[in-house]
């Protein structure tokens, strides 16, 4: 039995003037609005002022959909028809204010969540900690119009001097980013995290499996609503316990989204997000000799000059080049990708043949 919600206002679900204007601009407003709070293999759970419903999209909507972004996602505001037995039909998706999306190994776009105000990038201070991974998540969030903040979890595993050094390292590399240090075991930083979350705002937890996203949300909820898994003895990583994205509502009025752990974070059409995250490189590039400089080999490249003079962190630069190449590959057409792969295959074959010739 799905729990009925009493005395809920749309504002309690994250509704704002932005969505009100988008709703009023629809040609037909006879259907009430609801928010998508969970998605399970083509079926959805939505929440309105009247309660929660199991929902499916109309056949017409499915027929008109051309890509993944044409389907509802967790965080979306939709218009619905409320049916009996706590069921509903989704008609329209209101325009999105922000979107978090990534690409998988098959170069397919996956929507993580929509209409997110802040993305918490969670890394645990054990085997997971990696500065380059922060930049990857920041680029993803920045492209979707989402503010990023860092949660350093499991701080009980290291000493205070080690934590201070890590925080200083992050501040030196990422100017102005908010950092919250937490530990579920030691119950540290949880009040600070709760205070950071504002009423009516939506926050998405991003990070690898096992960094403690679900455990943190359980602490914020003050109950074990989300199942958490054990840590693998062989890898030190958490098992994939969270299998679907789901939205939860906190006592203080904040809204949080749990997200399955991501072992790979492929940037999806994130060119602008990458440039904004690496804004100092973008600024330097104005001084390059060539307008189409790739910052990899060209003479007169201001970025390479800054690397040589040690004015830019080399690891940060290498991550920038890697993310840009991923983004360029993503933007290529399928034909261009096949041609690139074909040429690479010929290159590998030629190299192997040459190796055979030089063997004694």
Secondary structure, 3 states (H helix, E strand, C coil): CCCCCCCCCHHHHCCCHHHHHHHHCCCCCCCEEEEEEEEECCEEEEEECCEEEEEEECHHHHHHCCCHHHCCCCCCEEEEEECCCCEEEEEEECCCCCEEEEECCCCCEEEEEECCCEEEEEEECCCCCCHHHHHHHHHHHHHCCCEEEEEEECHHHCCHHHHHHHHHHHHHHCCCCCEEECECCCCECHHHHHHHCCCCCEEEEECCCCCCHHHHHHHHHCCCCCCCCCECCCCCCECCCCCCCEEEECCCCCEEEECCCCCCCEECCCHHHHHHHCHHHHHHHHHCCCCCCCCCCCCCCHHHHHHHCCCCCHHHHHHHHHHHHHHHHHHCCHHHHHHHHHHHHHHHHHHHHHHHHHCC
